[in-house]
């Protein structure tokens, strides 16, 4: 089978690559390693209640211990969402002796677009210039102006709700009306602004729509906040609800599921990839697909895995940096506080987003304490529900009556620190261990450094200051990061850069070595910023697809 392009992966960026390339008239093959999940038909637990589930939504703890030892640590993993996460026992990976890395994965059509947190933020020139400013990592070959029009395009299509705040460090975008702050968050926002005008608490910008798109079969958010089960309303952005229907509408897309790509085929005479080799996991047969160009969108680590497995020393690796400089945000609960005085207020519905306090240090002045980059906060104010009874002693009618009413207000601020790109944080192929298909397992070596620890220490102190200034009583706070991978923002490994000697990709997400190879998922990232990266992945993918189509038509690839 021959195509104009092969897209490996069907998640957030794979969907965008398929949409943009098919709408440009190219015949595209999308290859997904997991099973097919059809929009609205295969969200099997979406409408179920706890009493409909064998374990009342909590799941089989023995099964989780045995087969989901990593995935069960994800806060979105429940008995309801288990079908949308990988079986760890069947999909093993290795870590170095000093590495704790929780790799949360979703192998199915749509990938992690079904389970992502939907927080959707632009990066600014503080982020794209970070490596050049402090000399760590390699300089990005692009700046904000290069990607801004593509942010516009992606936000308008996927549907992002949020408030415009006019911040240099978190540029505004094409937003639908924002979701509302609750009474405590509104109060804290005002108190912070009084004392620290440079700090802004705003509602999380999220790919949950507040206005429907009936022409695309998408309805506004129902405020259920059970998104990871799948959403038949199409109210949050996923491949199934958004980019896949657009690509299918062109008649130019072919989709193969249950197909694990093991390597790319490369012709040294032409210095071009000619296609991909994959394993049909239903028949356990090896097959080949051919195309004029390949987009790798298998997810940051899996795209690097494919390149490492495609040639001795790795394909497209004349720089020698393939697999290096991987990153993930360092996160921790910086502060949790009781917020008295609002006992007569409550909320209705389940808002599927929290709040964010964007970066405010190390911008025009270097005022970080022991670190040169940024940190931000996410979190929100909430009340306990009847489930507070899980940790409350009591019995009888008085106890039951107490649980009928919302508990006290609490507010949490979770710190997200910029992660410095380091050569020692890297991916390699394990020399001994293989997976069920006989492919080498991926090995992760990773550690946070003094910069991330210093940033989280400052975040802890300043989170407490802000909540106390707003009348809160701080209960706890931490300054040590959780295990790497906890943020689910793993990125890097095939970084973008000016120089082919020090980077894998050029400014178009195109291999320096192989003109018809593009890597447009998180593997292309050269730095991490301190806000969620998915919107930037999607914008870079749309930008790269546009460039690739032009190069193809001009005969340059």
LOKESE-928867 format. One line per 3 residues: their letters; for each residue z, y, x of C-alpha. Coordinates in steps of 0.2 Angstrom, whole numbers. Layout:
! LOKESE-928867
A) Z Y X ~ ...
END
This chain:
! LOKESE-928867
XXX) 0 0 0 ~ -5 17 7 ~ 3 34 2
XXX) 2 52 7 ~ 21 52 10 ~ 35 40 10
XXX) 53 47 5 ~ 67 36 11 ~ 82 38 0
XXX) 84 45 -18 ~ 99 55 -17 ~ 101 74 -18
XXX) 88 78 -4 ~ 77 62 -8 ~ 74 68 -25
XXX) 70 86 -20 ~ 57 79 -7 ~ 49 68 -20
XXX) 48 82 -32 ~ 41 95 -20 ~ 28 83 -13
XXX) 22 76 -29 ~ 21 93 -37 ~ 10 98 -22
XXX) -2 84 -27 ~ 3 71 -14 ~ 4 52 -18
XXX) 22 48 -14 ~ 32 32 -12 ~ 51 33 -14
XXX) 61 19 -7 ~ 79 16 -12 ~ 91 3 -5
XXX) 101 1 -20 ~ 98 -4 -38 ~ 90 5 -52
XXX) 100 16 -63 ~ 91 24 -78 ~ 97 41 -84
XXX) 106 39 -101 ~ 104 20 -102 ~ 113 14 -87
XXX) 129 24 -87 ~ 139 9 -93 ~ 156 17 -93
XXX) 152 35 -98 ~ 159 34 -116 ~ 173 21 -113
XXX) 191 25 -116 ~ 205 17 -105 ~ 208 4 -118
XXX) 190 -2 -117 ~ 192 -6 -99 ~ 199 -23 -93
XXX) 212 -14 -82 ~ 214 2 -93 ~ 204 12 -80
XXX) 215 8 -65 ~ 205 -6 -59 ~ 208 -23 -52
XXX) 219 -19 -37 ~ 216 -36 -29 ~ 197 -33 -30
XXX) 199 -16 -23 ~ 209 -21 -8 ~ 197 -35 -4
XXX) 180 -27 -8 ~ 183 -8 -9 ~ 196 -4 5
XXX) 187 12 10 ~ 179 18 -7 ~ 196 16 -16
XXX) 202 30 -6 ~ 190 42 -14 ~ 198 52 -28
XXX) 183 50 -39 ~ 184 31 -37 ~ 191 22 -53
XXX) 188 7 -63 ~ 176 18 -73 ~ 166 24 -58
XXX) 167 8 -47 ~ 149 4 -51 ~ 143 19 -43
XXX) 151 16 -26 ~ 147 3 -12 ~ 155 -13 -10
XXX) 163 -11 8 ~ 164 -29 11 ~ 145 -31 9
XXX) 141 -15 18 ~ 152 -15 34 ~ 152 -2 48
XXX) 162 -1 64 ~ 173 13 71 ~ 179 17 89
XXX) 196 12 94 ~ 203 30 92 ~ 193 34 76
XXX) 198 35 58 ~ 183 38 48 ~ 182 35 29
XXX) 163 33 25 ~ 161 36 6 ~ 144 29 0
XXX) 134 26 -16 ~ 119 15 -14 ~ 109 16 -30
XXX) 95 26 -37 ~ 101 44 -36 ~ 113 39 -22
XXX) 128 51 -21 ~ 120 64 -33 ~ 129 54 -46
XXX) 146 55 -38 ~ 145 71 -28 ~ 158 85 -31
XXX) 144 98 -36 ~ 152 113 -27 ~ 137 123 -23
XXX) 138 137 -10 ~ 126 147 1 ~ 128 148 19
XXX) 127 165 28 ~ 122 172 45 ~ 141 170 50
XXX) 137 151 49 ~ 119 150 55 ~ 124 161 71
XXX) 141 151 74 ~ 134 140 88 ~ 125 155 97
XXX) 141 166 96 ~ 154 154 103 ~ 142 143 114
XXX) 147 126 106 ~ 132 116 100 ~ 114 122 100
XXX) 108 138 91 ~ 100 136 74 ~ 82 140 74
XXX) 84 149 57 ~ 94 162 50 ~ 99 166 32
XXX) 83 176 28 ~ 73 161 32 ~ 81 150 19
XXX) 86 163 5 ~ 71 161 -5 ~ 73 142 -5
XXX) 91 144 -11 ~ 84 154 -25 ~ 72 141 -30
XXX) 85 127 -29 ~ 99 136 -39 ~ 87 141 -53
XXX) 80 123 -55 ~ 96 113 -53 ~ 107 125 -63
XXX) 122 133 -55 ~ 136 142 -63 ~ 146 155 -54
XXX) 152 173 -52 ~ 143 186 -41 ~ 156 193 -29
XXX) 145 203 -17 ~ 153 194 -2 ~ 143 194 15
XXX) 151 177 20 ~ 146 168 3 ~ 130 176 -3
XXX) 127 177 -22 ~ 113 167 -30 ~ 104 163 -46
XXX) 119 159 -56 ~ 122 154 -74 ~ 137 162 -82
XXX) 153 157 -73 ~ 167 146 -80 ~ 183 155 -83
XXX) 198 156 -72 ~ 214 151 -81 ~ 229 162 -83
XXX) 237 157 -67 ~ 222 158 -57 ~ 218 175 -64
XXX) 235 181 -59 ~ 234 174 -42 ~ 217 182 -39
XXX) 224 199 -44 ~ 239 198 -33 ~ 229 192 -18
XXX) 217 206 -20 ~ 231 219 -20 ~ 238 214 -3
XXX) 223 207 5 ~ 207 216 -1 ~ 196 206 11
XXX) 201 189 2 ~ 193 184 -14 ~ 198 170 -26
XXX) 184 166 -37 ~ 179 151 -48 ~ 170 137 -40
XXX) 151 139 -40 ~ 146 122 -47 ~ 130 113 -52
XXX) 137 110 -69 ~ 127 121 -81 ~ 135 133 -94
XXX) 118 136 -102 ~ 107 121 -107 ~ 89 118 -102
XXX) 82 110 -118 ~ 64 110 -111 ~ 71 98 -98
XXX) 82 88 -109 ~ 97 95 -101 ~ 112 101 -111
XXX) 127 113 -105 ~ 143 105 -98 ~ 154 97 -111
XXX) 170 100 -101 ~ 174 82 -99 ~ 176 82 -80
XXX) 171 63 -79 ~ 155 67 -70 ~ 155 52 -58
XXX) 152 40 -72 ~ 135 48 -75 ~ 131 61 -88
XXX) 119 58 -102 ~ 119 76 -107 ~ 111 80 -90
XXX) 124 94 -88 ~ 126 92 -70 ~ 113 91 -56
XXX) 108 73 -51 ~ 92 65 -46 ~ 91 56 -63
XXX) 94 72 -73 ~ 83 84 -64 ~ 72 80 -49
XXX) 66 63 -53 ~ 59 67 -70 ~ 50 82 -63
XXX) 42 70 -50 ~ 38 56 -62 ~ 30 69 -73
XXX) 16 72 -60 ~ 10 54 -61 ~ 11 54 -42
XXX) 27 45 -39 ~ 30 27 -36 ~ 48 21 -34
XXX) 54 5 -26 ~ 73 0 -27 ~ 83 -14 -19
XXX) 74 -11 -3 ~ 83 -8 13 ~ 73 1 26
XXX) 76 -6 43 ~ 64 4 54 ~ 50 16 55
XXX) 33 10 63 ~ 27 21 77 ~ 10 21 85
XXX) 12 28 103 ~ -7 31 105 ~ -7 44 91
XXX) 11 48 93 ~ 13 46 74 ~ 24 36 62
XXX) 12 25 52 ~ 25 19 39 ~ 41 10 36
XXX) 47 -8 37 ~ 59 -13 23 ~ 69 -28 16
XXX) 67 -33 -2 ~ 85 -38 -5 ~ 80 -47 -21
XXX) 68 -59 -12 ~ 75 -57 5 ~ 57 -54 12
XXX) 52 -41 24 ~ 38 -29 19 ~ 29 -14 26
XXX) 23 2 17 ~ 11 14 26 ~ 9 33 24
XXX) 2 49 32 ~ 20 56 34 ~ 38 50 32
XXX) 53 60 25 ~ 70 53 30 ~ 83 56 16
XXX) 93 41 17 ~ 109 51 20 ~ 115 58 36
XXX) 122 43 45 ~ 109 31 37 ~ 94 41 42
XXX) 101 41 60 ~ 104 23 59 ~ 85 20 54
XXX) 80 30 69 ~ 91 22 81 ~ 85 5 75
XXX) 67 9 76 ~ 65 9 95 ~ 75 5 111
XXX) 86 21 114 ~ 81 27 97 ~ 64 34 89
XXX) 61 53 91 ~ 74 54 104 ~ 66 61 120
XXX) 81 74 120 ~ 94 60 121 ~ 105 69 108
XXX) 100 57 93 ~ 116 51 85 ~ 127 65 94
XXX) 136 80 87 ~ 141 73 70 ~ 153 83 60
XXX) 164 83 44 ~ 175 96 38 ~ 194 95 43
XXX) 203 96 26 ~ 221 95 21 ~ 233 101 7
XXX) 238 118 14 ~ 250 123 0 ~ 256 117 -17
XXX) 268 128 -27 ~ 276 129 -44 ~ 270 145 -53
XXX) 283 150 -66 ~ 281 163 -79 ~ 266 155 -88
XXX) 275 142 -99 ~ 267 149 -115 ~ 250 147 -109
XXX) 239 132 -108 ~ 220 127 -107 ~ 209 116 -117
XXX) 195 105 -111 ~ 193 99 -93 ~ 184 112 -82
XXX) 174 102 -69 ~ 177 114 -55 ~ 191 123 -47
XXX) 193 139 -37 ~ 187 144 -20 ~ 194 157 -8
XXX) 179 159 5 ~ 181 162 23 ~ 189 178 28
XXX) 193 177 47 ~ 183 177 63 ~ 169 187 54
XXX) 166 204 61 ~ 182 203 71 ~ 188 188 80
XXX) 205 186 72 ~ 207 167 71 ~ 223 160 79
XXX) 217 148 92 ~ 200 145 85 ~ 184 154 84
XXX) 176 149 67 ~ 181 149 49 ~ 191 140 36
XXX) 191 142 17 ~ 202 136 2 ~ 197 126 -13
XXX) 210 120 -27 ~ 216 128 -43 ~ 230 129 -55
XXX) 234 115 -67 ~ 248 108 -79 ~ 254 91 -79
XXX) 249 80 -94 ~ 258 65 -102 ~ 254 56 -86
XXX) 269 65 -78 ~ 279 51 -86 ~ 273 40 -72
XXX) 285 48 -60 ~ 299 53 -73 ~ 314 44 -77
XXX) 318 43 -96 ~ 318 32 -112 ~ 318 34 -131
XXX) 313 48 -143 ~ 318 62 -132 ~ 308 56 -118
XXX) 293 54 -128 ~ 294 71 -136 ~ 295 78 -118
XXX) 279 70 -114 ~ 270 77 -129 ~ 270 95 -120
XXX) 261 101 -105 ~ 272 101 -89 ~ 275 116 -78
XXX) 260 126 -69 ~ 257 121 -51 ~ 244 128 -40
XXX) 236 120 -25 ~ 226 127 -10 ~ 216 114 0
XXX) 210 120 17 ~ 192 116 23 ~ 190 120 42
XXX) 173 122 51 ~ 170 107 62 ~ 164 111 80
XXX) 149 100 85 ~ 154 89 99 ~ 143 77 110
XXX) 157 64 110 ~ 157 63 91 ~ 143 51 89
XXX) 134 37 80 ~ 128 21 90 ~ 122 4 85
XXX) 135 -9 87 ~ 130 -21 101 ~ 137 -37 93
XXX) 140 -35 74 ~ 126 -36 61 ~ 126 -34 42
XXX) 120 -46 29 ~ 102 -42 33 ~ 104 -45 52
XXX) 103 -27 56 ~ 115 -19 69 ~ 130 -11 61
XXX) 133 7 63 ~ 147 12 74 ~ 156 29 72
XXX) 166 38 86 ~ 174 54 80 ~ 189 65 83
XXX) 194 82 77 ~ 198 94 92 ~ 211 108 95
XXX) 200 121 85 ~ 201 112 69 ~ 220 109 71
XXX) 222 127 75 ~ 212 132 60 ~ 222 121 48
XXX) 238 128 55 ~ 233 145 51 ~ 227 140 34
XXX) 244 132 30 ~ 254 148 34 ~ 242 159 25
XXX) 240 148 9 ~ 259 149 8 ~ 260 168 10
XXX) 247 170 -4 ~ 256 159 -16 ~ 273 167 -13
XXX) 265 184 -15 ~ 259 179 -32 ~ 276 173 -37
XXX) 275 155 -33 ~ 288 143 -26 ~ 280 133 -12
XXX) 284 114 -13 ~ 274 107 2 ~ 260 111 14
XXX) 252 102 28 ~ 243 107 44 ~ 236 90 50
XXX) 218 85 44 ~ 216 69 34 ~ 205 55 41
XXX) 187 61 46 ~ 175 58 32 ~ 188 63 19
XXX) 178 79 14 ~ 162 68 11 ~ 152 81 21
XXX) 147 70 36 ~ 132 78 44 ~ 123 80 60
XXX) 116 67 72 ~ 98 73 72 ~ 101 91 74
XXX) 89 106 72 ~ 86 117 87 ~ 74 128 97
XXX) 72 117 112 ~ 65 99 111 ~ 75 95 127
XXX) 92 98 117 ~ 88 95 99 ~ 79 82 88
XXX) 71 93 75 ~ 62 110 75 ~ 64 124 62
XXX) 54 115 49 ~ 66 99 50 ~ 51 91 59
XXX) 53 80 73 ~ 49 88 90 ~ 42 72 96
XXX) 33 65 80 ~ 23 78 70 ~ 23 68 54
XXX) 41 64 54 ~ 54 75 44 ~ 72 72 42
XXX) 79 84 29 ~ 96 77 24 ~ 113 81 32
XXX) 107 73 48 ~ 98 89 52 ~ 113 100 53
XXX) 117 109 69 ~ 134 116 63 ~ 145 113 48
XXX) 151 130 41 ~ 167 129 31 ~ 159 127 14
XXX) 150 113 5 ~ 133 109 13 ~ 123 101 -1
XXX) 114 116 -8 ~ 109 120 10 ~ 102 102 12
XXX) 92 104 -4 ~ 85 121 1 ~ 80 115 18
XXX) 72 100 10 ~ 61 111 -2 ~ 57 122 13
XXX) 52 108 24 ~ 41 99 10 ~ 32 116 8
XXX) 28 117 26 ~ 23 99 28 ~ 11 100 14
XXX) 3 115 22 ~ 2 106 39 ~ -6 90 31
XXX) -19 101 22 ~ -23 110 39 ~ -25 93 48
XX) -10 96 59 ~ -1 81 55
END
